[in-house]
Amino acid sequence: MFEPRRIKHCRVCGQLVEYRIPADDNRERAVCPACGEIHYENPINVVGTVPVWGEQVLLCRRNIEPRYGLWTLPAGFLELGETVAAGAQRETDEEAGAHFEMQDLFTIYNVVRAGQVHFFYRARLHDTEFNPGPETIEARLFREDEVPWEQVAFRTVRETLRRYFEDRRQGSFSLHVGDIG
Ligand SMILES: [Zn+2]
């Protein structure tokens, strides 16, 4: 999920592609030597939520690689035809089966090395009944002092959780934007 992509075959004709700078361009692209198709690659959007119940946040234990068995906020790839908020809502539904309402956008992290941008919204849980999907081993609530920080799957999730608890202590939430190396 968090590896940079590398195109091997042309999506049009199946030929092996070559990485080179096309005419009138300024960076390497996967170019098909047979049909001339240029495959542009752009950062992927990862969208998720920080679902909250009182003092607790909802984390999901991953049933998939990478980072199998580690804990994450519900999140996944934005799909075509979705807004960022709708994608975050869908991922939360799919991974946790939670009942909740979306709140404000909370963090945006550039993960340039992985070619990704991660967006997390705050969300308010309506109850504590979860029905995790196949990508999740278990979904459960954690107070700040219970969060298994060493077993959090991704740095953007760790940073988002850290910011969340900080803002809550201060009594107001704002949008945080950062870069993860
Ligand atoms: Zn081709």
Residues whose N, C-alpha, C, O or C-beta is under 5 A from the ligand:
A	BS01	ZN	C10 V12 C13 G14 Q15 C32 A34 C35 G36 E37
